[in-house]
């Protein structure tokens, strides 16, 4: 019999200048002591912005020691860029 692993959720907030990322467990507890923040690169075009988003996802997982395979869901919020 296998022991169920705890659910993990990654949250990403993408703004015009930065991406803030966090990780939460199934009970809504933050697994980070502070937000992981990195430049969003949205003004550099879609490929650069997607690369920055993937980097933020990987970076917050590394910061918390969370294996990507344990992530059950992620939520992303995107701000407006003029």
KOLGU-4560 file (N, C-alpha, C; in nm, 3 decimals, padded with zeros to 5 digits):
<recs>
<n_xx: 00.085 n_yy: -00.117 n_zz: 00.000 ca_xx: 00.000 ca_yy: 00.000 ca_zz: 00.000 c_xx: 00.089 c_yy: 00.124 c_zz: 00.000 mol: A seq: 1 type: UNK>
<n_xx: 00.059 n_yy: 00.219 n_zz: -00.088 ca_xx: 00.139 ca_yy: 00.340 ca_zz: -00.094 c_xx: 00.076 c_yy: 00.449 c_zz: -00.009 mol: A seq: 2 type: UNK>
<n_xx: 00.161 n_yy: 00.531 n_zz: 00.045 ca_xx: 00.116 ca_yy: 00.645 ca_zz: 00.124 c_xx: 00.089 c_yy: 00.761 c_zz: 00.030 mol: A seq: 3 type: UNK>
<n_xx: -00.030 n_yy: 00.822 n_zz: 00.037 ca_xx: -00.055 ca_yy: 00.936 ca_zz: -00.051 c_xx: 00.038 c_yy: 01.052 c_zz: -00.019 mol: A seq: 4 type: UNK>
<n_xx: 00.085 n_yy: 01.117 n_zz: -00.122 ca_xx: 00.173 ca_yy: 01.231 ca_zz: -00.100 c_xx: 00.088 c_yy: 01.356 c_zz: -00.082 mol: A seq: 5 type: UNK>
<n_xx: 00.139 n_yy: 01.455 n_zz: -00.013 ca_xx: 00.062 ca_yy: 01.578 ca_zz: 00.007 c_xx: 00.046 c_yy: 01.655 c_zz: -00.124 mol: A seq: 6 type: UNK>
<n_xx: -00.067 n_yy: 01.718 n_zz: -00.139 ca_xx: -00.091 ca_yy: 01.800 ca_zz: -00.257 c_xx: -00.005 c_yy: 01.926 c_zz: -00.250 mol: A seq: 7 type: UNK>
<n_xx: 00.041 n_yy: 01.970 n_zz: -00.365 ca_xx: 00.123 ca_yy: 02.090 ca_zz: -00.374 c_xx: 00.070 c_yy: 02.177 c_zz: -00.488 mol: A seq: 8 type: UNK>
<n_xx: 00.061 n_yy: 02.308 n_zz: -00.462 ca_xx: 00.015 ca_yy: 02.404 ca_zz: -00.561 c_xx: 00.118 c_yy: 02.514 c_zz: -00.575 mol: A seq: 9 type: UNK>
<n_xx: 00.148 n_yy: 02.552 n_zz: -00.699 ca_xx: 00.238 ca_yy: 02.664 ca_zz: -00.728 c_xx: 00.153 c_yy: 02.782 c_zz: -00.774 mol: A seq: 10 type: UNK>
<n_xx: 00.180 n_yy: 02.899 n_zz: -00.719 ca_xx: 00.111 ca_yy: 03.021 ca_zz: -00.760 c_xx: 00.209 c_yy: 03.116 c_zz: -00.825 mol: A seq: 11 type: UNK>
<n_xx: 00.170 n_yy: 03.172 n_zz: -00.940 ca_xx: 00.254 ca_yy: 03.266 ca_zz: -01.014 c_xx: 00.176 c_yy: 03.393 c_zz: -01.041 mol: A seq: 12 type: UNK>
<n_xx: 00.232 n_yy: 03.507 n_zz: -01.006 ca_xx: 00.172 ca_yy: 03.638 ca_zz: -01.031 c_xx: 00.264 c_yy: 03.711 c_zz: -01.128 mol: A seq: 13 type: UNK>
<n_xx: 00.216 n_yy: 03.727 n_zz: -01.251 ca_xx: 00.299 ca_yy: 03.785 ca_zz: -01.357 c_xx: 00.258 c_yy: 03.930 c_zz: -01.379 mol: A seq: 14 type: UNK>
<n_xx: 00.353 n_yy: 04.019 n_zz: -01.355 ca_xx: 00.328 ca_yy: 04.161 ca_zz: -01.377 c_xx: 00.415 c_yy: 04.215 c_zz: -01.490 mol: A seq: 15 type: UNK>
<n_xx: 00.407 n_yy: 04.344 n_zz: -01.510 ca_xx: 00.482 ca_yy: 04.408 ca_zz: -01.617 c_xx: 00.632 c_yy: 04.408 c_zz: -01.596 mol: A seq: 16 type: UNK>
<n_xx: 00.676 n_yy: 04.399 n_zz: -01.470 ca_xx: 00.819 ca_yy: 04.403 ca_zz: -01.443 c_xx: 00.872 c_yy: 04.279 c_zz: -01.372 mol: A seq: 17 type: UNK>
<n_xx: 00.784 n_yy: 04.207 n_zz: -01.299 ca_xx: 00.834 ca_yy: 04.092 ca_zz: -01.225 c_xx: 00.730 c_yy: 03.980 c_zz: -01.215 mol: A seq: 18 type: UNK>
<n_xx: 00.780 n_yy: 03.862 n_zz: -01.183 ca_xx: 00.697 ca_yy: 03.746 ca_zz: -01.152 c_xx: 00.721 c_yy: 03.713 c_zz: -01.005 mol: A seq: 19 type: UNK>
<n_xx: 00.614 n_yy: 03.700 n_zz: -00.930 ca_xx: 00.623 ca_yy: 03.652 ca_zz: -00.792 c_xx: 00.568 c_yy: 03.511 c_zz: -00.789 mol: A seq: 20 type: UNK>
<n_xx: 00.638 n_yy: 03.421 n_zz: -00.723 ca_xx: 00.595 ca_yy: 03.281 ca_zz: -00.718 c_xx: 00.596 c_yy: 03.230 c_zz: -00.576 mol: A seq: 21 type: UNK>
<n_xx: 00.506 n_yy: 03.136 n_zz: -00.547 ca_xx: 00.498 ca_yy: 03.075 ca_zz: -00.416 c_xx: 00.453 c_yy: 02.930 c_zz: -00.430 mol: A seq: 22 type: UNK>
<n_xx: 00.467 n_yy: 02.853 n_zz: -00.324 ca_xx: 00.424 ca_yy: 02.713 ca_zz: -00.321 c_xx: 00.342 c_yy: 02.693 c_zz: -00.193 mol: A seq: 23 type: UNK>
<n_xx: 00.229 n_yy: 02.624 n_zz: -00.208 ca_xx: 00.142 ca_yy: 02.595 ca_zz: -00.093 c_xx: 00.116 c_yy: 02.446 c_zz: -00.084 mol: A seq: 24 type: UNK>
<n_xx: 00.089 n_yy: 02.400 n_zz: 00.040 ca_xx: 00.053 ca_yy: 02.260 ca_zz: 00.057 c_xx: -00.099 c_yy: 02.246 c_zz: 00.053 mol: A seq: 25 type: UNK>
<n_xx: -00.149 n_yy: 02.125 n_zz: 00.075 ca_xx: -00.292 ca_yy: 02.096 ca_zz: 00.064 c_xx: -00.376 c_yy: 02.173 c_zz: 00.166 mol: A seq: 26 type: UNK>
<n_xx: -00.315 n_yy: 02.214 n_zz: 00.276 ca_xx: -00.387 ca_yy: 02.290 ca_zz: 00.377 c_xx: -00.377 c_yy: 02.441 c_zz: 00.357 mol: A seq: 27 type: UNK>
<n_xx: -00.316 n_yy: 02.483 n_zz: 00.244 ca_xx: -00.302 ca_yy: 02.625 ca_zz: 00.215 c_xx: -00.187 c_yy: 02.692 c_zz: 00.287 mol: A seq: 28 type: UNK>
<n_xx: -00.098 n_yy: 02.614 n_zz: 00.345 ca_xx: 00.019 ca_yy: 02.670 ca_zz: 00.413 c_xx: 00.129 c_yy: 02.698 c_zz: 00.311 mol: A seq: 29 type: UNK>
<n_xx: 00.190 n_yy: 02.814 n_zz: 00.323 ca_xx: 00.300 ca_yy: 02.850 ca_zz: 00.236 c_xx: 00.424 c_yy: 02.767 c_zz: 00.270 mol: A seq: 30 type: UNK>
<n_xx: 00.490 n_yy: 02.715 n_zz: 00.169 ca_xx: 00.613 ca_yy: 02.639 ca_zz: 00.188 c_xx: 00.736 c_yy: 02.727 c_zz: 00.167 mol: A seq: 31 type: UNK>
<n_xx: 00.713 n_yy: 02.856 n_zz: 00.147 ca_xx: 00.822 ca_yy: 02.951 ca_zz: 00.129 c_xx: 00.819 c_yy: 03.051 c_zz: 00.245 mol: A seq: 32 type: UNK>
<n_xx: 00.935 n_yy: 03.102 n_zz: 00.280 ca_xx: 00.941 ca_yy: 03.205 ca_zz: 00.383 c_xx: 00.921 c_yy: 03.343 c_zz: 00.321 mol: A seq: 33 type: UNK>
<n_xx: 00.947 n_yy: 03.352 n_zz: 00.193 ca_xx: 00.928 ca_yy: 03.479 ca_zz: 00.120 c_xx: 00.895 c_yy: 03.443 c_zz: -00.024 mol: A seq: 34 type: UNK>
<n_xx: 00.836 n_yy: 03.537 n_zz: -00.096 ca_xx: 00.806 ca_yy: 03.514 ca_zz: -00.237 c_xx: 00.935 c_yy: 03.499 c_zz: -00.317 mol: A seq: 35 type: UNK>
<n_xx: 00.928 n_yy: 03.417 n_zz: -00.417 ca_xx: 01.037 ca_yy: 03.408 ca_zz: -00.514 c_xx: 01.005 c_yy: 03.512 c_zz: -00.621 mol: A seq: 36 type: UNK>
<n_xx: 01.097 n_yy: 03.601 n_zz: -00.648 ca_xx: 01.072 ca_yy: 03.708 ca_zz: -00.744 c_xx: 01.181 c_yy: 03.710 c_zz: -00.851 mol: A seq: 37 type: UNK>
<n_xx: 01.138 n_yy: 03.729 n_zz: -00.976 ca_xx: 01.229 ca_yy: 03.734 ca_zz: -01.089 c_xx: 01.171 c_yy: 03.826 c_zz: -01.196 mol: A seq: 38 type: UNK>
<n_xx: 01.253 n_yy: 03.886 n_zz: -01.282 ca_xx: 01.199 ca_yy: 03.972 ca_zz: -01.387 c_xx: 01.102 c_yy: 03.897 c_zz: -01.479 mol: A seq: 39 type: UNK>
<n_xx: 00.994 n_yy: 03.962 n_zz: -01.521 ca_xx: 00.894 ca_yy: 03.896 ca_zz: -01.605 c_xx: 00.932 c_yy: 03.893 c_zz: -01.753 mol: A seq: 40 type: UNK>
<n_xx: 01.007 n_yy: 03.989 n_zz: -01.797 ca_xx: 01.053 ca_yy: 03.999 ca_zz: -01.936 c_xx: 00.940 c_yy: 04.007 c_zz: -02.037 mol: A seq: 41 type: UNK>
<n_xx: 00.822 n_yy: 04.048 n_zz: -01.995 ca_xx: 00.708 ca_yy: 04.055 ca_zz: -02.087 c_xx: 00.729 c_yy: 04.157 c_zz: -02.198 mol: A seq: 42 type: UNK>
<n_xx: 00.807 n_yy: 04.259 n_zz: -02.171 ca_xx: 00.832 ca_yy: 04.360 ca_zz: -02.274 c_xx: 00.935 c_yy: 04.313 c_zz: -02.378 mol: A seq: 43 type: UNK>
<n_xx: 00.999 n_yy: 04.199 n_zz: -02.351 ca_xx: 01.096 ca_yy: 04.142 ca_zz: -02.446 c_xx: 01.030 c_yy: 04.049 c_zz: -02.547 mol: A seq: 44 type: UNK>
<n_xx: 00.898 n_yy: 04.032 n_zz: -02.537 ca_xx: 00.825 ca_yy: 03.948 ca_zz: -02.631 c_xx: 00.782 c_yy: 03.816 c_zz: -02.570 mol: A seq: 45 type: UNK>
<n_xx: 00.688 n_yy: 03.749 n_zz: -02.636 ca_xx: 00.633 ca_yy: 03.624 ca_zz: -02.583 c_xx: 00.736 c_yy: 03.515 c_zz: -02.552 mol: A seq: 46 type: UNK>
<n_xx: 00.833 n_yy: 03.486 n_zz: -02.640 ca_xx: 00.928 ca_yy: 03.379 ca_zz: -02.606 c_xx: 01.005 c_yy: 03.408 c_zz: -02.476 mol: A seq: 47 type: UNK>
<n_xx: 01.048 n_yy: 03.532 n_zz: -02.459 ca_xx: 01.122 ca_yy: 03.568 ca_zz: -02.338 c_xx: 01.032 c_yy: 03.561 c_zz: -02.215 mol: A seq: 48 type: UNK>
<n_xx: 00.907 n_yy: 03.603 n_zz: -02.229 ca_xx: 00.813 ca_yy: 03.600 ca_zz: -02.117 c_xx: 00.782 c_yy: 03.456 c_zz: -02.074 mol: A seq: 49 type: UNK>
<n_xx: 00.765 n_yy: 03.367 n_zz: -02.172 ca_xx: 00.738 ca_yy: 03.226 ca_zz: -02.140 c_xx: 00.860 c_yy: 03.163 c_zz: -02.073 mol: A seq: 50 type: UNK>
<n_xx: 00.978 n_yy: 03.197 n_zz: -02.121 ca_xx: 01.101 ca_yy: 03.147 ca_zz: -02.059 c_xx: 01.112 c_yy: 03.195 c_zz: -01.914 mol: A seq: 51 type: UNK>
<n_xx: 01.078 n_yy: 03.321 n_zz: -01.890 ca_xx: 01.083 ca_yy: 03.376 ca_zz: -01.754 c_xx: 00.980 c_yy: 03.307 c_zz: -01.664 mol: A seq: 52 type: UNK>
<n_xx: 00.862 n_yy: 03.278 n_zz: -01.718 ca_xx: 00.759 ca_yy: 03.209 ca_zz: -01.642 c_xx: 00.804 c_yy: 03.069 c_zz: -01.603 mol: A seq: 53 type: UNK>
<n_xx: 00.861 n_yy: 02.996 n_zz: -01.697 ca_xx: 00.914 ca_yy: 02.862 ca_zz: -01.668 c_xx: 01.027 c_yy: 02.869 c_zz: -01.566 mol: A seq: 54 type: UNK>
<n_xx: 01.111 n_yy: 02.972 n_zz: -01.577 ca_xx: 01.221 ca_yy: 02.990 ca_zz: -01.482 c_xx: 01.171 c_yy: 03.018 c_zz: -01.342 mol: A seq: 55 type: UNK>
<n_xx: 01.064 n_yy: 03.097 n_zz: -01.330 ca_xx: 01.007 ca_yy: 03.126 ca_zz: -01.198 c_xx: 00.948 c_yy: 03.000 c_zz: -01.137 mol: A seq: 56 type: UNK>
<n_xx: 00.881 n_yy: 02.920 n_zz: -01.219 ca_xx: 00.823 ca_yy: 02.794 ca_zz: -01.172 c_xx: 00.933 c_yy: 02.703 c_zz: -01.119 mol: A seq: 57 type: UNK>
<n_xx: 01.038 n_yy: 02.685 n_zz: -01.198 ca_xx: 01.150 ca_yy: 02.599 ca_zz: -01.157 c_xx: 01.223 c_yy: 02.658 c_zz: -01.036 mol: A seq: 58 type: UNK>
<n_xx: 01.238 n_yy: 02.789 n_zz: -01.034 ca_xx: 01.311 ca_yy: 02.855 ca_zz: -00.925 c_xx: 01.243 c_yy: 02.842 c_zz: -00.791 mol: A seq: 59 type: UNK>
<n_xx: 01.111 n_yy: 02.858 n_zz: -00.787 ca_xx: 01.040 ca_yy: 02.848 ca_zz: -00.659 c_xx: 01.038 c_yy: 02.702 c_zz: -00.611 mol: A seq: 60 type: UNK>
<n_xx: 01.034 n_yy: 02.608 n_zz: -00.705 ca_xx: 01.041 ca_yy: 02.467 ca_zz: -00.665 c_xx: 01.178 c_yy: 02.436 c_zz: -00.605 mol: A seq: 61 type: UNK>
<n_xx: 01.283 n_yy: 02.487 n_zz: -00.668 ca_xx: 01.418 ca_yy: 02.466 ca_zz: -00.616 c_xx: 01.435 c_yy: 02.530 c_zz: -00.478 mol: A seq: 62 type: UNK>
<n_xx: 01.381 n_yy: 02.651 n_zz: -00.461 ca_xx: 01.392 ca_yy: 02.722 ca_zz: -00.335 c_xx: 01.325 c_yy: 02.646 c_zz: -00.220 mol: A seq: 63 type: UNK>
<n_xx: 01.216 n_yy: 02.574 n_zz: -00.251 ca_xx: 01.143 ca_yy: 02.502 ca_zz: -00.147 c_xx: 01.181 c_yy: 02.354 c_zz: -00.141 mol: A seq: 64 type: UNK>
<n_xx: 01.265 n_yy: 02.309 n_zz: -00.235 ca_xx: 01.302 ca_yy: 02.168 ca_zz: -00.237 c_xx: 01.187 c_yy: 02.078 c_zz: -00.279 mol: A seq: 65 type: UNK>
<n_xx: 01.096 n_yy: 02.134 n_zz: -00.361 ca_xx: 00.978 ca_yy: 02.060 ca_zz: -00.407 c_xx: 01.007 c_yy: 01.998 c_zz: -00.543 mol: A seq: 66 type: UNK>
<n_xx: 00.978 n_yy: 01.869 n_zz: -00.555 ca_xx: 00.995 ca_yy: 01.798 ca_zz: -00.681 c_xx: 00.881 c_yy: 01.835 c_zz: -00.776 mol: A seq: 67 type: UNK>
<n_xx: 00.914 n_yy: 01.864 n_zz: -00.901 ca_xx: 00.813 ca_yy: 01.904 ca_zz: -00.999 c_xx: 00.704 c_yy: 01.798 c_zz: -01.012 mol: A seq: 68 type: UNK>
<n_xx: 00.738 n_yy: 01.672 n_zz: -00.998 ca_xx: 00.640 ca_yy: 01.565 ca_zz: -01.010 c_xx: 00.536 c_yy: 01.569 c_zz: -00.898 mol: A seq: 69 type: UNK>
<n_xx: 00.564 n_yy: 01.640 n_zz: -00.789 ca_xx: 00.469 ca_yy: 01.647 ca_zz: -00.678 c_xx: 00.370 c_yy: 01.762 c_zz: -00.691 mol: A seq: 70 type: UNK>
<n_xx: 00.384 n_yy: 01.843 n_zz: -00.795 ca_xx: 00.293 ca_yy: 01.957 ca_zz: -00.814 c_xx: 00.162 c_yy: 01.907 c_zz: -00.875 mol: A seq: 71 type: UNK>
<n_xx: 00.053 n_yy: 01.933 n_zz: -00.804 ca_xx: -00.079 ca_yy: 01.891 ca_zz: -00.849 c_xx: -00.148 c_yy: 01.996 c_zz: -00.935 mol: A seq: 72 type: UNK>
<n_xx: -00.116 n_yy: 02.122 n_zz: -00.911 ca_xx: -00.181 ca_yy: 02.229 ca_zz: -00.985 c_xx: -00.097 c_yy: 02.355 c_zz: -00.975 mol: A seq: 73 type: UNK>
<n_xx: -00.124 n_yy: 02.446 n_zz: -01.068 ca_xx: -00.066 ca_yy: 02.580 ca_zz: -01.055 c_xx: -00.168 c_yy: 02.681 c_zz: -01.098 mol: A seq: 74 type: UNK>
<n_xx: -00.158 n_yy: 02.798 n_zz: -01.041 ca_xx: -00.247 ca_yy: 02.909 ca_zz: -01.074 c_xx: -00.161 c_yy: 03.025 c_zz: -01.115 mol: A seq: 75 type: UNK>
<n_xx: -00.202 n_yy: 03.093 n_zz: -01.221 ca_xx: -00.126 ca_yy: 03.208 ca_zz: -01.268 c_xx: -00.222 c_yy: 03.327 c_zz: -01.287 mol: A seq: 76 type: UNK>
<n_xx: -00.174 n_yy: 03.443 n_zz: -01.246 ca_xx: -00.248 ca_yy: 03.567 ca_zz: -01.267 c_xx: -00.160 c_yy: 03.659 c_zz: -01.349 mol: A seq: 77 type: UNK>
<n_xx: -00.219 n_yy: 03.719 n_zz: -01.452 ca_xx: -00.143 ca_yy: 03.804 ca_zz: -01.542 c_xx: -00.197 c_yy: 03.946 c_zz: -01.537 mol: A seq: 78 type: UNK>
<n_xx: -00.105 n_yy: 04.040 n_zz: -01.509 ca_xx: -00.142 ca_yy: 04.181 ca_zz: -01.507 c_xx: -00.143 c_yy: 04.237 c_zz: -01.649 mol: A seq: 79 type: UNK>
<n_xx: -00.194 n_yy: 04.354 n_zz: -01.662 ca_xx: -00.200 ca_yy: 04.421 ca_zz: -01.792 c_xx: -00.069 c_yy: 04.492 c_zz: -01.821 mol: A seq: 80 type: UNK>
<n_xx: -00.023 n_yy: 04.479 n_zz: -01.944 ca_xx: 00.099 ca_yy: 04.548 ca_zz: -01.987 c_xx: 00.061 c_yy: 04.640 c_zz: -02.102 mol: A seq: 81 type: UNK>
<n_xx: 00.092 n_yy: 04.768 n_zz: -02.088 ca_xx: 00.063 ca_yy: 04.864 ca_zz: -02.195 c_xx: 00.180 c_yy: 04.876 c_zz: -02.289 mol: A seq: 82 type: UNK>
</recs>
